[in-house]
Amino acid sequence: MSLFIKKPISQLMADAADAEKGLKRTLTAGSLIALGIGAIIGAGLFVRTAAAAAQSAGPSVTLGFLVAAFGCALAGLCYAELSSSIPIAGSAYTYSYATMGEFVAWIIGWDLVLEYAVGAATVGIAWSEYLNNLLVNVLHCSPIPYQWCHSPFQHTDAGLYGIMNLPALAIVILLSLLLIKGTQESAVVNGLIVIAKVTIVILIIVIGWGFINPANHTPYIPPASTYIDSQGLSHNFGGFWGIIGAAGTVFFAFIGFDAVSTTAQEAKNPKRDMPIGILGSLAICTVLYVLFAHVLTGVATVQDFRTSGKEASVAFAINKYMIGYAWLGKLVTVAILGGFSSVILVMLLGQSRVFYSMSKDGLLPPVFSKVHPKYKTPYMANLIILILVGLFAAFVPGDIVGDMTSIGTLFAFSLVCIGVIILRKTEPDLKREFRTPWVPFVPILGVVVCVLMMCGLGWTNWLRLFGWLAIGLVIYFSYSRYHSKLRNSDK
């Protein structure tokens, strides 16, 4: 039987309608927008902005945000059409199964682990770093010992090695248990966090605007050069490729809006609410990102972000340059911890829903689709993901997996864009509550922009992507292909 056997749209819709055995529909358009904002505003805004300015673009990091947002908007239009046409859990995996066949669906499902599970671990590690910042600079307590908040692969200049990252592991456990309790409860907690951190971001923009030093924005696009960081790695700084490199770096800041699509089977009115949730959260965050980056690079210098202001860059800029607003620096640290928590929450939710769908199709063992009899959540998938993400968070440095998350997500976005073109040809009569405009121009442009940003991430991340996909192929040909329910339906 062909590797590219497709799952019929009619079967997908039947699965979505099986509400008695499926997931509970509790999410509205408002809660979906909040979930999207919760996933988007976090580590990317508070950490990657300064990194992109220091390594790639200087003040023109704002243009990098616009490039990344443009690519996300093109992919978001495609996600909106597919999620409103195929309202079932699984996101890009489900769409690929219906449009490009089982083999491509497996590749994209395995690739999504890079986005959700590895991404959650990356943010968990950043959460741990800011917890120490909170303890020292806000609560004036002793920091967590180095060896218990760093991986074994990290060490100080004095030769002290980490053992495991306990705070990162703890936050992953706590949020996984919250997800098991229920999606609606998780959405309520996330909504409160979103209100708090958006308020902080707006405060920084409004107050910080008065502290912008025009000299820090001159020249706005630095001339092309090469920057060697403290680890000895070279980066294209300034010019066109500096902006593209910044776009690839800050793209991590947009990861999460597509996680909204993984909850399609839990939306009350998915055909209307999914496009609103996806595009609404993306639009709101893009405006905040550009304004925030403009203020941050205007308040502090590029050299600050390369040296003493490299970590906790936002709090550093406030404490050094925004005299009289020390309280805001402390508030930012608290908001960042909350923001990171909501990002981890949505990423863990997205990963469990992808595994749930893959298990329902037989591509993963049945345990991943086991639903809790009381809470109606895929609790066994959450527990297994807890172990997977917890191991990454506790024992792997964040800088190793951060760019892997970005390149894996860009790959997924490219396939979603291609899926819209294919579905328009194969299912022209399918009811679409939202239609991507200017097909195939918009999807093709989406693929081009995403691949361009992938090129900006460097050849080492391409090698990691191919290595990860190779592991997935071994699993597919040794287990998934023989247990596929679609392949065995006629036997």
C-alpha angles and dihedrals in degrees: 000000000000120000087226099059108149129221108237116247089229090059092049091052091048089053090051091051093054092095097155093064097026137070124307117258107227108131125103129195090263094052090046091054089048091050089051094049089044091056096042105045106065137068093005095058099039099038113017095050093067092041092054092047092050099044106029124008116009110206091348087075082103088068088050088056090051092051091049091046091049091054091046092048092054091048090042091058088053092046090050093055095046096044092049091046097043104032099186136112119270107068116208091001093061093043092050091050090056097042111028104020141251099299094054089042090056092049092051093043091052090044091054088065085071090055102043111022099032090038091054090051091050092053090043089059091050088049089057092053093051091047088062089048089053093050094049106034103028107027094027092224131138114279123247108270112268095241092057097050100043136062124253088254093064128076142170125247086258091060099255109148128207122243104193139331102248099175091052091050091047096054091048091052093047095050093043090056089049090054091051089055091060146302094240092053090048091050091053092052090045092050092057091049091049093054091050098048096042088053090053093048091051091048091053091049095047098042096035093053089075092055097052112129108210090210089067089061094051114129094018091198107037117218115265114274141137122264121199112203128211091270092057094252119139124226134188102246123195131352125060098319091046089059092046090049089050090050090055091048098046091041084087085067091064097046108116107050088093089054085076088069092059089067095056091116090056097049117106093221106013097173090062103024102048097064090044092050096046101042095033095055091044094051095048093048095046092058092048092046097053093046092045094050091048091053096043095050090045095052098045132032130246088245089057090058090049096052133017094357095053094103123047085008097173095051089044093054092048095048095046103040110016098072114199095024102089087128089063091054090055092045090051091056091054092045092050091054090051091045093051090049093056091048091053090046095055094042091052089048092051094049094050091051093050091050089045091057094044090051092049087056092051095246090115128033117282092250090077092063097045108128122210109249093225108028096036092221128127091254098167090054088050091052094049091046088049089060094045096047092039092057092050092046095047101043111021126073115244097232092062096058102032098082090039087063092052097048092046092051093048088053090052091049091053092054092048090055090050090048092061091056093048095046091051088058100040099037106028093155096051111126109250119189088188124031123199106237124238099014125216093018096061096046093045091049088048090056092048094051093045093049090047090056090047088056089053090060094067137241096282091066090049088056091050091049093052091046091052092048090050090058089050092052091055090054092046096051094041099044120355099055092055096045099043109132091208092056093045096044093097096044 
